[in-house]
Amino acid sequence: MTIKMQPRTHAELVSAGELLAHSLTFGQINPAEGYVIASICDNECMSYLEFMETYNWMHASASMKADAMLARFCDMGGTYVVKDRTTDLARISVEFDGRKGEFKITWDDVKDEPFTKKNDGATKSNYATPRKRMQSLWSRAVSDAVHTICPQACKGSYTTEEAESFVDSAPGEPTRVTLPVPISPPDAAPKLKPVDATVCPIGGRNVRGYKWQDMTDEHLALAIDADKDARITDAHRSEIKFEIARRNKERDAEIVTPQPVQDVTLCPIGPDGIKGKPWGEFSDAELNVAVTLDDPALTVSHKAAIKFEIDKRKEGDK
């Protein structure tokens, strides 16, 4: 089951496209082509690895690999039988949802077609050797069969061998795209979308879009140190620092100021002459009354000291 993730923003896709172009993962592509690849993966909930397993990127567009097209056809419930796969003949029998048919293509059928020739009339490299010819004929037979019997498996995509015939470039040769640079009038101020600096603009779906006040201390520390990510602006860092300071202030307020140690051997209540008087100077009767008094100032420790004095006197009487 594919889990639909939160779509990435335009700025995130642009950044991803630039990284893909620099990485050379998909060959010599420009950032605009990288942006298209990132957008396709984001829209289809597809990883870059899955994209590479499914498509070839050429002539600034994605062409589906023949084996990926056939695999998707099978995943949807289709079946096929390889009848012939030689240098001169590719023949496949397919069946899907009650529809079935047999499709074939021979070298004699296509050897004079424009898609097998270069501009100078020479045979293109993907038909020039026996093995390359066998693979190209098979790819075209597969594409013809799937497009006819189960078009929803390819959704208008063509195989690499077919896509190569759309342009006059040599097979696999990338088509460079030069983008015009937009020039704004001197007095035209760009309209920027307001950014909510109280919300995290980076990270995974469990972080991005959350307010700083709802994030952990560890996440705040990581975000404020993300110097290489342009999405963390000075405004964001200011909000992060404010949240950190707020939390520190709350923690400081929670620290309890230690109270001075109370001498529990002295009476804490009563008028002058009584308050502050040691329990050892009270009479037995006064101690017996004090230990029963219900006064907040007479703590458990005070009463323990009174009982200790009473018990000590009893031991002395023995």
Summary of the structure (lengths in Angstrom):
residues: 318
radius of gyration: 40.6
end to end distance: 86.8
largest distance: 129.3
contacts: 797
relative contact order: 0.07
helix: 46%
strand: 13%
